[in-house]
Structures are given as C-alpha cells and as structure tokens.
Amino acid sequence: MKNAFRIAGILLLAALALLLVHLSSNDMEFSRYNPGWNGTSAFFSALDRHQVTMVSGPGGLVGAGPGATLLIIAPGRPPTDDELAAYRAFLDRGNTIFLADDFGTVNRILAALSSRITI
C-alpha cells in the first residue's frame, strides 16, 4: 500500500511539474521582436525604414489613401463582418491586401471579396 501512495505521489508531482511548465510558457518565442526566429524580426526591422502603421481594427484602414498595402499574416481567427467591409472599402480605394496563411483562415476574406482564389 505504501508503494502505491509513493507512485501516486510521484505521478502527481510529475503532472504538477508539467502543468507549471505548460502554464509558464508564452508566445514571445514566436514574436517579431525575437531576433532568432525565422526572419520575421528582419522583415519588421526592414519595415521600420518605411512609413508603417499598425492596424488593430477596421477603423485603422479608413485613413489609408491609394497605394497602401495591408499585410494580413497568419490571422488567429476568421474576420468579422465589419473587418470584411473595411477590407472591401480598402481595396476599392486602389490599395493592396497581402495575405499569408497556413490554415485557410483568410479564405473567408477571399470569398467575401468575390475571389476564386483559396489558400
């Protein structure tokens, strides 16, 4: 019986240690500010030489004049209806949207823009 309690205790401690490791991790490893990760930091440092505006919602696209480029890279969720309307208006003003996605999340954007392209 003592061995069973010891084994259960060891398994419980191991599970607790794994849980703590899991909860203490973050996504900064994949951040654009991490200089060692797959070139995104080099890409964003090159952008610093140009006029760049970080857009966090559809309202940020209103002031973009013709010739602007919007980068949508690996979105974490499908776009809202307001975002889709803003993308459509952004393109109607003569701008460009650059899409990069591994999982097909941007397909809703493409469909809303009446594109036959899918990712």
N, C-alpha and C positions, 0 to 999 in steps of 0.2 A: 504494500500500500504506500509506503514511503517513497518508493521508486516512482510510482505513478504521480505522486504530488510533485516530485522533483522534475520529472519530464514535463508535466503540465506547466510548472513554473518557468522552466527554460523556454518552452514554446511560447508562453505568454510574454516573457521578456523579449524574445526574438521578434514576435509580432509587434510589440510596442516600439521596439527599435526601428523596424521597417516603417511603421506608421509615422514616427517622428522624422525619419529621413524623407519620406514622401511629402509630408506637410511642410517641411522646411525648404524645399526646393522652389525655385521661381523660374520665370521665363527670361530673365535677364541674359542668360547664356545665348539666347537667340535674338537679342536686341540689336538694333542698328548701331548702338553705342559700343558693342563688343567688337574690338578691332580684329579678333581672331576668327570671326565666323563668316564663312563663305562669301566674302566680298560685299556684303550689304553695307558695312561701315565705309568701305572705299567708295561705293556708289553714292551714299549720302554725303560724304565729305566732298565729292565732286559737285554735288548739287549746291553746296554752300557758295560756290563761285557764281551762281545764277540767282535770279530772283525766284525764291521758293516760298510758298505759303502752305502751311499745314492746314488741311481741311478736316474738321471733325464732324461736320454735319452738312446737310443740303444747303443751309443758309450761306455757307462759305463759298459756294460756287456762284452766287448772284453777281458779285463784282468782277468776275473774270471776263476780260474782254476777248476779242478774237485772237487766235493764235496761242491760247493757253493749252497746256497739256495736263490732264488729270491722271495720276497713276493710282490704280486700284490693285494692290498687290496682296494676294492671299487673304481675302476677307474672311473674317471669322463667323459670319452669319449672312443669310440672304438679305438683300436690301429691302428697305421699307418702300411703300408707295410714294412717300414724299421724296426719298432719295432717287427713285426711278424717274420721277417728274423732273427733278433737278438735273439729272444726267441728260435727259432728253433736251431740256432747255439749253444746257451747256453745249451740247453738240449742235443745236440749231443756230447758236451764235458763231459757228465756224471754229469750234475748238476740237480737241482730240482727247479721247479716253484710251489709255493704255491699260489692258487687263492682263494680269498674270495670276494664275490659279492652278493648284494641283488637284483640287477635289470637285470642281464643277460648280462651285458656289456662284460664280459670275454668269452662269447660263441663264439665270433669271433676268439679269441685266440685258444680256444679248436678246433674249426673247422679247422683253419689253421694248427694245429699240427696233423690233421687227427684223432682226438679223437672222440669217440662216446658219450662222457660224455657231458651233458649240465647242466647249472645252471639256 
